[in-house]
């Protein structure tokens, strides 16, 4: 990693902290080694028996929401097994923030403010770039629903694609490449309810969840949603995720029982995870994640 990239990375992290602290968010630290992560079909945690390294700080941060904290953020290391590529590392840095008494629309506004703040203070032209393409966070962002994106770019119905198992393949092969051409950040919103994970279902259309992902030039940067705070429904979703894991030949994962015990105390809330390494990539105009971390795994 060139010295200039290391300096830029430190600057981006400092600017992130400044942004949230100026807006009344409390920076928190939660344990990295935990008994159980939120079980997900396609994510395997790194085990440190008998516990696991966190795949995300969300479980403990949401427990802090349940205990009365209103606005919190954290910049933390996370681990996921078998994640390696030009955009992926098994150990990576995640920014997460949560708002009580808010929904996912508040997070979208946060994303606008944060990216404008980082671009203005960390790039010479107040723009992000990827593969030489400039992305301007200061002009109006594009908002598009998942259904609209599938109809427009894949000529397919998103709900049908979930049912027949084509959703992920079309998202990667048709939707994300189409988003590469956008000169502004893109918010892809309202995922099918079957992909709700830990998010709340939309009141006006239960076929969809209040979940969105943020893309810059086709690169997924963040995943946010209005939080589910029904412990029975959350337990059911975790159990269904484990059933899908088993059907795919993966081991079932333990459930975060203390999180489920506290979940009913969570107020209406919203939370989001943003990849810090990818944000530094976009700030530096780097093509790969290897260019913005101090050490590649292969160097250790």
Secondary structure as a PSIPRED ss2 file (coil, helix, strand):
# PSIPRED VFORMAT (PSIPRED V4.0)

   1 X C   1.000  0.000  0.000
   2 X C   1.000  0.000  0.000
   3 X H   0.000  1.000  0.000
   4 X H   0.000  1.000  0.000
   5 X H   0.000  1.000  0.000
   6 X H   0.000  1.000  0.000
   7 X H   0.000  1.000  0.000
   8 X H   0.000  1.000  0.000
   9 X H   0.000  1.000  0.000
  10 X H   0.000  1.000  0.000
  11 X H   0.000  1.000  0.000
  12 X H   0.000  1.000  0.000
  13 X H   0.000  1.000  0.000
  14 X H   0.000  1.000  0.000
  15 X H   0.000  1.000  0.000
  16 X H   0.000  1.000  0.000
  17 X H   0.000  1.000  0.000
  18 X H   0.000  1.000  0.000
  19 X H   0.000  1.000  0.000
  20 X H   0.000  1.000  0.000
  21 X H   0.000  1.000  0.000
  22 X H   0.000  1.000  0.000
  23 X C   1.000  0.000  0.000
  24 X C   1.000  0.000  0.000
  25 X C   1.000  0.000  0.000
  26 X E   0.000  0.000  1.000
  27 X E   0.000  0.000  1.000
  28 X C   1.000  0.000  0.000
  29 X C   1.000  0.000  0.000
  30 X C   1.000  0.000  0.000
  31 X C   1.000  0.000  0.000
  32 X C   1.000  0.000  0.000
  33 X E   0.000  0.000  1.000
  34 X E   0.000  0.000  1.000
  35 X C   1.000  0.000  0.000
  36 X C   1.000  0.000  0.000
  37 X C   1.000  0.000  0.000
  38 X C   1.000  0.000  0.000
  39 X C   1.000  0.000  0.000
  40 X E   0.000  0.000  1.000
  41 X C   1.000  0.000  0.000
  42 X C   1.000  0.000  0.000
  43 X E   0.000  0.000  1.000
  44 X C   1.000  0.000  0.000
  45 X C   1.000  0.000  0.000
  46 X C   1.000  0.000  0.000
  47 X E   0.000  0.000  1.000
  48 X E   0.000  0.000  1.000
  49 X C   1.000  0.000  0.000
  50 X C   1.000  0.000  0.000
  51 X E   0.000  0.000  1.000
  52 X E   0.000  0.000  1.000
  53 X E   0.000  0.000  1.000
  54 X C   1.000  0.000  0.000
  55 X C   1.000  0.000  0.000
  56 X C   1.000  0.000  0.000
  57 X C   1.000  0.000  0.000
  58 X H   0.000  1.000  0.000
  59 X H   0.000  1.000  0.000
  60 X H   0.000  1.000  0.000
  61 X H   0.000  1.000  0.000
  62 X H   0.000  1.000  0.000
  63 X H   0.000  1.000  0.000
  64 X H   0.000  1.000  0.000
  65 X H   0.000  1.000  0.000
  66 X H   0.000  1.000  0.000
  67 X C   1.000  0.000  0.000
  68 X C   1.000  0.000  0.000
  69 X C   1.000  0.000  0.000
  70 X C   1.000  0.000  0.000
  71 X E   0.000  0.000  1.000
  72 X E   0.000  0.000  1.000
  73 X E   0.000  0.000  1.000
  74 X E   0.000  0.000  1.000
  75 X E   0.000  0.000  1.000
  76 X E   0.000  0.000  1.000
  77 X E   0.000  0.000  1.000
  78 X E   0.000  0.000  1.000
  79 X E   0.000  0.000  1.000
  80 X C   1.000  0.000  0.000
  81 X C   1.000  0.000  0.000
  82 X C   1.000  0.000  0.000
  83 X C   1.000  0.000  0.000
  84 X C   1.000  0.000  0.000
  85 X C   1.000  0.000  0.000
  86 X C   1.000  0.000  0.000
  87 X C   1.000  0.000  0.000
  88 X C   1.000  0.000  0.000
  89 X C   1.000  0.000  0.000
  90 X C   1.000  0.000  0.000
  91 X E   0.000  0.000  1.000
  92 X E   0.000  0.000  1.000
  93 X E   0.000  0.000  1.000
  94 X E   0.000  0.000  1.000
  95 X E   0.000  0.000  1.000
  96 X E   0.000  0.000  1.000
  97 X E   0.000  0.000  1.000
  98 X E   0.000  0.000  1.000
  99 X E   0.000  0.000  1.000
 100 X E   0.000  0.000  1.000
 101 X C   1.000  0.000  0.000
 102 X C   1.000  0.000  0.000
 103 X C   1.000  0.000  0.000
 104 X H   0.000  1.000  0.000
 105 X H   0.000  1.000  0.000
 106 X H   0.000  1.000  0.000
 107 X H   0.000  1.000  0.000
 108 X H   0.000  1.000  0.000
 109 X H   0.000  1.000  0.000
 110 X H   0.000  1.000  0.000
 111 X H   0.000  1.000  0.000
 112 X H   0.000  1.000  0.000
 113 X H   0.000  1.000  0.000
 114 X H   0.000  1.000  0.000
 115 X H   0.000  1.000  0.000
 116 X H   0.000  1.000  0.000
 117 X H   0.000  1.000  0.000
 118 X H   0.000  1.000  0.000
 119 X H   0.000  1.000  0.000
 120 X H   0.000  1.000  0.000
 121 X H   0.000  1.000  0.000
 122 X H   0.000  1.000  0.000
 123 X C   1.000  0.000  0.000
 124 X C   1.000  0.000  0.000
 125 X C   1.000  0.000  0.000
 126 X C   1.000  0.000  0.000
 127 X C   1.000  0.000  0.000
 128 X E   0.000  0.000  1.000
 129 X E   0.000  0.000  1.000
 130 X E   0.000  0.000  1.000
 131 X C   1.000  0.000  0.000
 132 X C   1.000  0.000  0.000
 133 X E   0.000  0.000  1.000
 134 X E   0.000  0.000  1.000
 135 X E   0.000  0.000  1.000
 136 X C   1.000  0.000  0.000
 137 X C   1.000  0.000  0.000
 138 X C   1.000  0.000  0.000
 139 X C   1.000  0.000  0.000
 140 X C   1.000  0.000  0.000
 141 X C   1.000  0.000  0.000
 142 X E   0.000  0.000  1.000
 143 X E   0.000  0.000  1.000
 144 X E   0.000  0.000  1.000
 145 X E   0.000  0.000  1.000
 146 X H   0.000  1.000  0.000
 147 X H   0.000  1.000  0.000
 148 X H   0.000  1.000  0.000
 149 X H   0.000  1.000  0.000
 150 X H   0.000  1.000  0.000
 151 X H   0.000  1.000  0.000
 152 X H   0.000  1.000  0.000
 153 X H   0.000  1.000  0.000
 154 X H   0.000  1.000  0.000
 155 X C   1.000  0.000  0.000
 156 X C   1.000  0.000  0.000
 157 X C   1.000  0.000  0.000
 158 X H   0.000  1.000  0.000
 159 X H   0.000  1.000  0.000
 160 X H   0.000  1.000  0.000
 161 X H   0.000  1.000  0.000
 162 X H   0.000  1.000  0.000
 163 X H   0.000  1.000  0.000
 164 X H   0.000  1.000  0.000
 165 X C   1.000  0.000  0.000
 166 X C   1.000  0.000  0.000
 167 X H   0.000  1.000  0.000
 168 X H   0.000  1.000  0.000
 169 X H   0.000  1.000  0.000
 170 X H   0.000  1.000  0.000
 171 X H   0.000  1.000  0.000
 172 X H   0.000  1.000  0.000
 173 X H   0.000  1.000  0.000
 174 X H   0.000  1.000  0.000
 175 X H   0.000  1.000  0.000
 176 X H   0.000  1.000  0.000
 177 X H   0.000  1.000  0.000
 178 X H   0.000  1.000  0.000
 179 X H   0.000  1.000  0.000
 180 X C   1.000  0.000  0.000
 181 X C   1.000  0.000  0.000
 182 X C   1.000  0.000  0.000
 183 X C   1.000  0.000  0.000
 184 X C   1.000  0.000  0.000
 185 X C   1.000  0.000  0.000
 186 X E   0.000  0.000  1.000
 187 X E   0.000  0.000  1.000
 188 X E   0.000  0.000  1.000
 189 X E   0.000  0.000  1.000
 190 X C   1.000  0.000  0.000
 191 X C   1.000  0.000  0.000
 192 X E   0.000  0.000  1.000
 193 X H   0.000  1.000  0.000
 194 X H   0.000  1.000  0.000
 195 X H   0.000  1.000  0.000
 196 X C   1.000  0.000  0.000
 197 X C   1.000  0.000  0.000
 198 X C   1.000  0.000  0.000
 199 X E   0.000  0.000  1.000
 200 X C   1.000  0.000  0.000
 201 X E   0.000  0.000  1.000
 202 X C   1.000  0.000  0.000
 203 X C   1.000  0.000  0.000
 204 X C   1.000  0.000  0.000
 205 X C   1.000  0.000  0.000
 206 X C   1.000  0.000  0.000
 207 X C   1.000  0.000  0.000
 208 X E   0.000  0.000  1.000
 209 X E   0.000  0.000  1.000
 210 X C   1.000  0.000  0.000
 211 X E   0.000  0.000  1.000
 212 X E   0.000  0.000  1.000
 213 X E   0.000  0.000  1.000
 214 X E   0.000  0.000  1.000
 215 X E   0.000  0.000  1.000
 216 X E   0.000  0.000  1.000
 217 X C   1.000  0.000  0.000
 218 X C   1.000  0.000  0.000
 219 X E   0.000  0.000  1.000
 220 X E   0.000  0.000  1.000
 221 X E   0.000  0.000  1.000
 222 X E   0.000  0.000  1.000
 223 X E   0.000  0.000  1.000
 224 X E   0.000  0.000  1.000
 225 X E   0.000  0.000  1.000
 226 X E   0.000  0.000  1.000
 227 X E   0.000  0.000  1.000
 228 X C   1.000  0.000  0.000
 229 X C   1.000  0.000  0.000
 230 X C   1.000  0.000  0.000
 231 X H   0.000  1.000  0.000
 232 X H   0.000  1.000  0.000
 233 X H   0.000  1.000  0.000
 234 X H   0.000  1.000  0.000
 235 X H   0.000  1.000  0.000
 236 X H   0.000  1.000  0.000
 237 X H   0.000  1.000  0.000
 238 X H   0.000  1.000  0.000
 239 X H   0.000  1.000  0.000
 240 X H   0.000  1.000  0.000
 241 X H   0.000  1.000  0.000
 242 X H   0.000  1.000  0.000
 243 X H   0.000  1.000  0.000
 244 X H   0.000  1.000  0.000
 245 X H   0.000  1.000  0.000
 246 X H   0.000  1.000  0.000
 247 X H   0.000  1.000  0.000
 248 X C   1.000  0.000  0.000
 249 X C   1.000  0.000  0.000
 250 X C   1.000  0.000  0.000
 251 X C   1.000  0.000  0.000
 252 X C   1.000  0.000  0.000
 253 X C   1.000  0.000  0.000
 254 X C   1.000  0.000  0.000
 255 X C   1.000  0.000  0.000
 256 X C   1.000  0.000  0.000
 257 X H   0.000  1.000  0.000
 258 X H   0.000  1.000  0.000
 259 X H   0.000  1.000  0.000
 260 X H   0.000  1.000  0.000
 261 X H   0.000  1.000  0.000
 262 X H   0.000  1.000  0.000
 263 X H   0.000  1.000  0.000
 264 X H   0.000  1.000  0.000
 265 X H   0.000  1.000  0.000
 266 X C   1.000  0.000  0.000
 267 X C   1.000  0.000  0.000
 268 X C   1.000  0.000  0.000
 269 X E   0.000  0.000  1.000
 270 X E   0.000  0.000  1.000
 271 X E   0.000  0.000  1.000
 272 X E   0.000  0.000  1.000
 273 X E   0.000  0.000  1.000
 274 X E   0.000  0.000  1.000
 275 X E   0.000  0.000  1.000
 276 X H   0.000  1.000  0.000
 277 X H   0.000  1.000  0.000
 278 X H   0.000  1.000  0.000
 279 X H   0.000  1.000  0.000
 280 X H   0.000  1.000  0.000
 281 X H   0.000  1.000  0.000
 282 X H   0.000  1.000  0.000
 283 X H   0.000  1.000  0.000
 284 X H   0.000  1.000  0.000
 285 X C   1.000  0.000  0.000
 286 X C   1.000  0.000  0.000
 287 X C   1.000  0.000  0.000
 288 X C   1.000  0.000  0.000
 289 X H   0.000  1.000  0.000
 290 X H   0.000  1.000  0.000
 291 X H   0.000  1.000  0.000
 292 X H   0.000  1.000  0.000
 293 X C   1.000  0.000  0.000
 294 X C   1.000  0.000  0.000
 295 X C   1.000  0.000  0.000
 296 X C   1.000  0.000  0.000
 297 X H   0.000  1.000  0.000
 298 X H   0.000  1.000  0.000
 299 X H   0.000  1.000  0.000
 300 X C   1.000  0.000  0.000
